[in-house]
Each structure stands twice: as structure tokens, then as C-alpha cells.
Amino acid sequence: ASYGPNPICKGCLSCSKDNGCIRCQHKLFFFLRREGMRQYGECLHSCPSGYYGLRTPDMNRCSRCRIENCDSCFSRDFCTKCKTGFYSHRGRCFRGCPPGFAALEELMECVEGCEVGQWSEWGSCSRNNKTCGFKWGLETRTRQIVKKPAKDIIPCPTIAESRRCKMAMRHCPGGKWRRPTKTKDKKKKKKNLMERAQKQHSIFLATDKTSQ
């Protein structure tokens, strides 16, 4: 270095007392570091976070990554590692993976996810495999897995779902509709009370007739 043994001149071919390295040795990268209002040059073996090494015939330089939320990049437009909390996908950084891709948490990358088709139409309303005889039932719709995920650990979204529905036919054709159990028990109880009342009335009449 042209400026003595000062540590700031390490790896320099030429160095300034005030500005640090001005020119670096052949294999090193020139990095312009800023500290408040001051800036000075350094010669590094590898560029710091947020920068990538750009080799040119004149001098190798550390160039800033132009990708938002990128920690380190391969080139100006391709990120190799995103900042904490962001997923890497095709050289970019995202808070969440785009449609069709799933998050691989251990690597913080977006990989091809499970691709499913369109939902089918809702099926018929049924209960206990019957489409009549009840007031309420369930109807179901499904969709097919079009493409399996790249990793087995990535789950597929649900391929079947059901919802409550009202049956179009509460009474089955040709069949006898049965009242719910509660109504049936209530009717039976009422019948027993009437029979008991009639029996007591008959006993009363018989007793009254005997006393006469």
C-alpha cells in the first residue's frame, strides 16, 4: 500500500489517510463503507450483507443488492438469501408465498405446492344415505389433486367439504313418515293419561251406583 502500515490500508494497492483504500489488490473487492458523514474504502475477500461481488477488468467492486428485503444476492436482480421473516422465491423476497407455492419453513423458501382443481357442484342433500324422510341433511362437494407437492411434508388443501342443507322432500314417497321420538313419547303419555282418567271415572260410576 502507498500509505504505510495503517490497518485501514490492508489489501490496498493505493491508500489515503482520510479516505482509506482507493484501489484494491487483484482478487479483492472494493467496498465503500459509510459511517455517518464519513466514508472510506476497504478491500475485502467477500462483500458484506446486502451486497454482491461484481468483477470488472478495471477493479472488482461490492455492488448493492437492488432487491427489497434481500440479505445477500448473486447479482443485482437475484437474491440468494432474504432477511429474517421473508421467503425466497425465484430470486425475490416475499412475506408469504405466491399462489401455487408452499412455504418450506426450515429453509425459508417457496417450493411448488399441492395443486388442486376446481370445486365440483354441491351434491344432493342426504342423511343416513337417504334423500328424504328428514328435515335437515348434509350436501358435499369435492375437488381433485392435479399436481402433488414437491415435498412430501407439504400438505394439500382440503379436497372435500360439507354443509348443512334442508331436504326438498321431508316425506318419502310411498312410505310412512314417523314423528320424532319426542313427539311420539308425548303422544303415548297423553294416551296413558286419558286411559287412566277413563278407568278412574268408571270406578267412580260403579261405586256411586252401588251406594244407591
LOZA-849847 format. One line per 4 residues: number of its first residue (from 1); their letters; for each residue y, z, x of C-alpha. Coordinates in steps of 0.001 Angstrom, whole numbers. Layout:
% LOZA-849847
NUM = A = Y Z X; ...
END
This chain:
% LOZA-849847
1 = ASYG = 0 0 0; 3514 -702 1146; 4677 2743 99; 2842 5188 2338
5 = PNPI = 83 7617 1289; 1679 8660 -2047; -1117 9193 -4685; 815 7070 -7167
9 = CKGC = 161 4075 -4915; -3647 4377 -4955; -5223 908 -5223; -1883 -869 -4897
13 = LSCS = -1101 -3882 -2754; 2588 -3102 -3167; 4158 92 -4481; 7562 1537 -5391
17 = KDNG = 8566 5172 -5067; 10182 5093 -8504; 8006 2603 -10389; 4585 3136 -8832
21 = CIRC = 2258 173 -8345; 3804 -3263 -8572; 762 -5244 -7513; -2923 -4212 -7500
25 = QHKL = -5912 -4968 -5333; -8051 -7898 -6463; -10715 -6102 -8580; -8412 -3516 -10198
29 = FFFL = -6384 -3749 -13410; -2643 -3209 -13520; -1627 -729 -16214; 1969 129 -17081
33 = RREG = 1984 3772 -18147; 4875 5175 -20185; 5907 8826 -20162; 8982 9428 -22281
37 = MRQY = 11791 7288 -20908; 9969 6658 -17650; 7318 4062 -16911; 5301 3333 -13793
41 = GECL = 2441 1084 -12743; -1099 2159 -11986; -4125 311 -10610; -7332 1220 -12495
45 = HSCP = -11010 296 -12362; -11121 220 -16175; -8435 199 -18837; -7690 3300 -20964
49 = SGYY = -8370 3733 -24673; -6604 1162 -26832; -6512 -1435 -24035; -8842 -4097 -22634
53 = GLRT = -9039 -5746 -19226; -7532 -9217 -19030; -8372 -11124 -15846; -5968 -13855 -14695
57 = PDMN = -5616 -15809 -11429; -2311 -14054 -10730; -3264 -10409 -11443; -5656 -8503 -13670
61 = RCSR = -3866 -6536 -16381; -4567 -3979 -19079; -3568 -5532 -22385; -3163 -3562 -25613
65 = CRIE = -5682 -3962 -28439; -3900 -5533 -31398; -6438 -4332 -33944; -5382 -1452 -36174
69 = NCDS = -7258 1853 -35666; -9153 482 -32647; -10095 2795 -29776; -11435 175 -27373
73 = CFSR = -11726 -3597 -27606; -13452 -6533 -25931; -10495 -8847 -26412; -7181 -8830 -28205
77 = DFCT = -8806 -9575 -31579; -12256 -7959 -31298; -12716 -4188 -31429; -15855 -2660 -29887
81 = KCKT = -15176 965 -30881; -12994 2267 -33694; -11057 5509 -33866; -12718 8567 -35421
85 = GFYS = -13250 8187 -39168; -13294 4361 -39130; -16257 1971 -39344; -16620 -1041 -37074
89 = HRGR = -17318 -4357 -38773; -17087 -7777 -37119; -14522 -6638 -34605; -12337 -4807 -37132
93 = CFRG = -11994 -1179 -38260; -12331 -18 -41872; -12180 3278 -43765; -15078 2051 -45907
97 = CPPG = -17459 -869 -45536; -16732 -4091 -47465; -18927 -5161 -50436; -22464 -6117 -49445
101 = FAAL = -22460 -3865 -46375; -23530 -253 -45898; -22262 2432 -43524; -24517 3447 -40633
105 = EELM = -23138 6927 -40026; -24686 7629 -36602; -23074 4507 -35115; -20070 4291 -37463
109 = ECVE = -20853 642 -38103; -21153 -1532 -41194; -24506 -3291 -41482; -25935 -5601 -44107
113 = GCEV = -26817 -3512 -47130; -29102 -3981 -50089; -28035 -6926 -52205; -28822 -6811 -55925
117 = GQWS = -28463 -9394 -58683; -26577 -9257 -61960; -27485 -6815 -64732; -29703 -8140 -67487
121 = EWGS = -28769 -7811 -71153; -29439 -4454 -72791; -32960 -4230 -74181; -33931 -3204 -77709
125 = CSRN = -33240 317 -78917; -36517 2270 -78973; -38052 5723 -78930; -41665 6584 -78140
129 = NKTC = -42273 2823 -77813; -41094 2297 -81407; -38051 375 -82587; -37923 2126 -85990
133 = GFKW = -38585 5480 -87585; -35841 7362 -85749; -32072 7542 -85961; -31401 7522 -82196
137 = GLET = -33191 5950 -79239; -32580 4517 -75746; -31835 997 -74529; -32345 -125 -70926
141 = RTRQ = -31104 -2874 -68624; -32314 -3864 -65137; -31397 -5946 -62092; -33436 -7336 -59207
145 = IVKK = -33181 -6716 -55436; -32075 -10058 -53988; -31955 -9020 -50338; -33412 -5921 -48693
149 = PAKD = -31152 -3899 -46344; -31162 -4484 -42591; -32147 -847 -42004; -34853 995 -43963
153 = IIPC = -32725 4141 -44029; -30090 2420 -46179; -30865 2992 -49887; -30496 313 -52543
157 = PTIA = -28265 927 -55559; -29931 1735 -58890; -31796 -1199 -60417; -32311 293 -63893
161 = ESRR = -30158 2335 -66230; -30431 3568 -69834; -28035 4698 -72542; -28299 6314 -75973
165 = CKMA = -28275 3937 -78926; -28519 4023 -82711; -31551 2299 -84172; -30941 -607 -86502
169 = MRHC = -33937 395 -88691; -34369 4055 -89414; -37278 3405 -91805; -40251 1397 -90558
173 = PGGK = -41317 -1465 -92912; -44471 -563 -94874; -44517 2940 -93521; -43606 6289 -94997
177 = WRRP = -40655 7914 -93368; -41212 11545 -92538; -38423 14007 -92688; -37669 16002 -89580
181 = TKTK = -39670 19200 -89161; -36750 21491 -90022; -36204 19782 -93402; -39936 19826 -94081
185 = DKKK = -40200 23554 -93380; -37164 24264 -95542; -38689 22376 -98464; -42005 24212 -98085
189 = KKKN = -40237 27576 -98003; -38307 26727 -101166; -41550 25719 -102919; -43219 29011 -101968
193 = LMER = -40258 30990 -103340; -40449 29100 -106646; -44205 29698 -106945; -43715 33396 -106219
197 = AQKQ = -40952 33643 -108819; -43118 31920 -111448; -46019 34276 -110664; -43829 37372 -110985
201 = HSIF = -42416 36034 -114272; -45951 35507 -115648; -46924 39078 -114705; -43788 40397 -116399
205 = LATD = -44564 38487 -119619; -48160 39693 -119615; -47105 43346 -119084; -44461 43107 -121807
209 = KTSQ = -46988 41637 -124266; -49485 44448 -123557; -46882 47163 -124106; -46083 45700 -127538
END
